[in-house]
Amino acid sequence: MMQPVILYVTYQGDPDSRFDRRYYADSHLPLVMEAFAPYGLLKLSVFYPETKQPGTLAICECIFRNEAAISDAFTSHEVEKVMADVRHFTDISPVRFRGTPL
């Protein structure tokens, strides 16, 4: 059996950067789940720093069934809708990377 794969999406900025946490959690993440679950997205979690400071404003942990599921999700037609929604909560470009055990 293949192990699930973790994809992190981060948003880097400064305390004055626009990032609407409420919209992100209440609207964007459900949209991501709806769009990518059919391709193998199993779970989403979001993490925020305790204090406002330059650097990471948010980290989304996306757990996919496997590597193929990530590829399928990000080459699907739904990715356009997901990416178009980003402007509703921030002007920061998301950065995606995979987590690998040490």
N, C-alpha and C positions, 0 to 999 in steps of 0.2 A: 504494500500500500504506500502511495506517495504521501509525503508530509505536506500539510498546507504551507503556503508561501505568504510571507508578510510583505506588503508594499506600504511604505510610508509616504504620505504627502505632507510637506511642510510649507509653512508660510513664514518668510523672514522679513522683518521690517524694523521700524523703530516705534516708540510709544505713540507717535502721532500718525502712524500709518492707519488707513481705514481698514478695519476688519470687524464686521458685524457678527459677533459670536452667536447671537440669538438666531439670526437668519441662517447662519451656517449649520447650527445644530437642528433647528426646527424645520428648515426647508431644503437646504442643499444636501445634507447627508441622507435624508429619506429619498431624495431624487437619485443620488448615487446608488443607493441600495436597490431601488426599483429598477434602475437601468442595468446594473451589472450583476445582480443576483442570478438571472437566467444564464449567465456565462460562468458562474462559479464563485462569485463573491459571497462569502459565508458570514462575515461579521465586520462591523465598523466600530471603532472607538475613537474618541477625540480627547486630546490632552492640551491644556493651556498652562502657561507659567503662572505662578502665584502672584507675581508682581509685574507691572508693566515696565519693560526695559528693552533696550535694543536687542535684536536677535530673533529668536523663534517666538512667533505669536501664536502658533497653533501647530499641532501634529495630529494627523489622522492616520490611524493604524487600520489598514485594510487587509483582512485575511481572506485569501483566495484558496480555492481547492487545490490548485497546482499552477505551475508556470504557464501552461497552455491556457488556463482560465484568465490569467492577466492579459495575455496576448489577445485572446478572443474579445475580452471586454474593451480593450483600448484600440481595437481595430473595428469595432462595431459601429453601426450608425448612431447608436445612443450616445457615444462619446461626444458628439457635436453638441447635443442638448446639455450634457453635463458641463462641458467647458464653457458654453454660452452663459450658463447660470453664474459662473464665478464673478462676473462683473456686478452682480447684485449684492455681494457681501464684501468685496475687496477690490483694490486696484493692484494688488501684489500678484505676481505670477507664481503659481504653485510649482514646487519642485518635488519630483517623484524619485524614490529610490527603494531598492529591495533590502530587506534586513537579512543578514546571514549570521548564523551562530559562529562564535569565535572558537 
